[in-house]
Amino acid sequence: MFAVNKLKPVAGRLLIAEPFLHDDYFRRAVVLIAEHNEKGTVGFILNKPLDITITEAIPDFPAFDKFSFFGGPVQRDQLYFIHTMGEKIEGSFPIGNGLFWLGNFEQVKQLIADRKITSSEIRFFIGYAGWEPGQLEKELKEKSWFVANVDPAIIFNVDSSAMWTEVVKQMGEAFAPMANFPEDPSMN
């Protein structure tokens, strides 16, 4: 039914939900893999914006009018961030493709206050998506997910409501027809 996906899940790649995945958290989700090893997988859902800005979520945060995103159902009381600032933010962990996660939060706040970080360089998440060892591999075998290479421009510059479709189109001709599948096949 679907094209064959041969990419392996590694940090810096994307997980693309299959078109008819019925999970409320992951329906048409695009997940950036931040970490994938023998301990499991950590990622952030890129296309589920919340109705709250980072400034509204954290009272002493400097003015920054971008919305936060629902990163996933794990630790929904924690704030995480991905960015392209690399070593400019102490304690950052490289993901790959010029992307990093975490780092010195006080330094982030100061860089934002000084207008040295723009919304096209950082994104904030409440919670994360996590898989136990072997769980993601099982879901990949079940074809719940496809793995794609990431273009960092998509993360920061594509409207989140169009992100799943755009990534699927970029995965190549074999995947392109999926971009037109309705979310609910009974509506076809």
N, C-alpha and C positions, 0 to 999 in steps of 0.2 A: 504493500500500500504506500509506504513512504520510501524516500531515497535512503540509501545506505550512508551512514555517517561513520567515518573511520578515525576521526580525531579523538584523542584521549583527553580526559579531563586533567588539566594542569592549571596552576596559578596563572592568571592572565588571560584565560580563555573564558568564553561565555557558555552557559547552559541555556538552551532555548526549549521552553516547554512545548511538547507536541501539541498540535492544534486543538485537540479535544480533551486535554487534561482537565478533569472536573474538580480538582482541588481548589478551594476558595483562595488560598494563599498564592498558589502558583499558576492559576489560569492565565495563559498567554504571557508568562513571566520570562524576563530576560535577566539572568543571574550572572554577575561577575564572580568568577572563582578567585578568591583571595588566597586560599591555602588549600592544598590537597596533598595528603601524605598518609602514612600508615595509621595515624590517629583519627583520620576522617577528613571532612571537607567543610570549609567555611566559605560562604559567599554572600553577596548582597543583591537583592532584587532591585534592578535599576529603573523599572517602569511602573512603580506603584507610589505615586506622590501622596503625601499626607496633606491635610488642610491646615497645616501649621508651618510657619517659617521657623528657622533655627532661632531667630531673635525672640519669637513668641515662646518657644520651648524652653529657652534658657534666659532668665531675666537679665543677667549681667553681660549678655553677649552683645558685641557691637552691631550696629545697624548692618543688616545683610538680608535683603528681601527675598532670597530664594527659599523655596519650600523644602522641607525635610522629606525623606522617603521612607517607606516601610521597607526595611532591609530584610525582614523575615520574621518568622514566629518565635525565634529563640532570643532570650534576654531582651524582651521588648521594653525594659526599663533602662536600657543602656544606649548611649549614643556612640556611633562609629562614623568614620569618614574615610573616603578615598580621595586621592588628589594626584596632581602631576608635579608637585613642588619638590619631590626628591629630598636631597640633603638640606634643603632650605628649612625643612621642618625636622628637628631633632627627633630621633627615635622612630622614624618612619620605616616600614617594612616594604621592600620592593615586591610588587606583584608580577611585573613584566610589562612590556610594551609601554614603558614610560609611566606606569601607574604605581601608586604606593597606597598603603593603608595605615591608619593610625599615625601616631606621633605625638609630640608635645602639644597638648590642647591649649595651654596658656599662650604658647607661641603662635598657634593658629589664630586665636582671638586677637592678638596684637597685630599680626600681619593683616588681618581683615580690617581692624581699626585704622591701620596705616594705609589701607587700600593697596596692599601689595599682593593680594589674592583676589581673583575675580571668580565669578560663578562658573566660568568655563575651565576652572582649575581645581575645584573642590566640590564634593557632594556629601551631604550628611544623611545618615540613616538611623532610624530607631529599630533596634534589633538586627538580627542576621539570620540567614538560612544555614542550617547545619545538617550534616549527614554523619552518622556513625561509620566506623571502618566497614567497608564493603557495601554499605547501603546505597551509595550513589551508583556503584558499578551494577548492582542489581536493578536499579531503576533504569539505567542505560540499556541493559539487556532487554528490559520490558518495553523499551522504546518510549518511555515517558519523557525523555530528554534527548536533545541533540547537542553536540558540542560544536562551537564555532570559534573562529579566531576573532579577536576584538579589534575594532578600530576605535581608539580612544575618543575620536571626534563624535562618534555615536553616543557615547556615554554622556558627554557634556553638552552636545549641541542639537541632538534630535529630540523632538517633542516626545515625552514619555508615552503618550497615547498611540504614537506611530512606531515606536521602537521595535516591538516584536515583528511587525510586518517588514520594516526596513532591514532588520538583521536577517530574517528568513530570505528575503530577496538577494541579499549579498552573499548568501551561502552557495549560490550557484543555480544553474538551470534546473538541476534535478530537484531542488527544494522550492523553487519559485512558485509553483502552483499552490503550495501550502499557504502562501501569503493571502490567497483569495478565499480560503476556506472560511465559512461562517463559524462563529464561536459555538453556535448551537446548530448541529447538523439537521435537526428537525425543521429549521427555518429555511432550508435549501429547497 
